[in-house]
Amino acid sequence: MTPPKELLHFLKKENNFIIAAHISPDGDALGSSIALSMALESLGKKTIVYDKDAVPEFYKFLPGNERFTDSIQNSSRFIRDKIQNLILIDCNDAERAEIEKLQFASSAVIDHHETARNFGDIKWIDPKSPATGLMIFYLIKALGADVTKEIAANLYTAIAVDTGTFRYSNTTPEVLRASAELVEAGADPSYIAENIYETWTSNRFRLLLKALNTLEIYKDIAVTHVTLEMFRETGAAIADTENFPGYPRMLKSIRVSALFREIENNHYKVSLRSKGSGINVAKIAEMFGGGGHRNAAGYKIRSDFNAAKEALLKAVRETA
């Protein structure tokens, strides 16, 4: 995997950058952003790492997570250093990061999602890459920066999250070789796995129980949902639902799992998951204005729950 020459030139030429990730950031977006920030600053660059949403509690084990800010325009560094260059990480749509109203002198996109938008002066979008973290790994090496223990921990987490800790079909020899290098550089697989999978709060666990109790199965399609009332009852956070769509997929008969998370009355965020080389849920999400990967995608829909569910079931059946 070779980063584009124009991207390398951009990062070497410019001296200050805003690194922005998509809203509701996952481990790939977080780890990739932090690692790139650390690497660029080791080369004498200045960076601000931005996300509209706070780092989820269960990702605060990542070294450097405190680099994230939820306010660019009020940042003293943004004002003082006049940072005008954007690097958009793990998404290719400015609206997905909610930065579309900000003006930048230059912008670069580093992403691996299958559905692409026309944003960025420089684009490195590789849908064949299992994780943005893998792309950042090669980018850091191409820049000549050292992969420190802290950078290794972030990149290993990024890759582990998007490959299901090497369980998904996107786990390639290249992924395993890169991950081995990151372990050699200081990433601790046991510590990272424990923090990702075994540090749940009781609130999050109770929310999962409520979500699973909504399970409906339509032949090979599983549907669960989380309401605003469930959040109130359990005290769980929105970020706590990150892994929820994957649980019904464990059933042998299920080809597609969908989680409907209520945003407000008659407004839902829908997360889709599928298995292996089966149904391409990115194509389904795209029908509703969303996008993502072949096996993990999402979209938003304004509708009552039953109508939204029927629209999804119809789309899946037409795609299968």
Secondary structure, DSSP 4 states (H G I P E B T S, - for coil): ----HHHHHHHHH--EEEEEE-SS--HHHHHHHHHHHHHHHHTT-EEEEE-SSPPPGGGTTSTTGGGEES-STT-HHHHHHT--EEEEES-S-GGGGT-TTS--SEEEEEE--SS--S--SEEEE-TTSS-HHHHHHHHHHHHT----HHHHHHHHHHHHHHTTTTTSTT--HHHHHHHHHHHHTT--HHHHHHHHHS---HHHHHHHHHHHTT-EEETTEEEEEE-HHHHHHH---GGGGTTGGGSGGGSTT-SEEEEEEEEETTEEEEEEEE-TTS--HHHHHHHTT-EE-SSEEEEEEES-HHHHHHHHHHHHHHH-
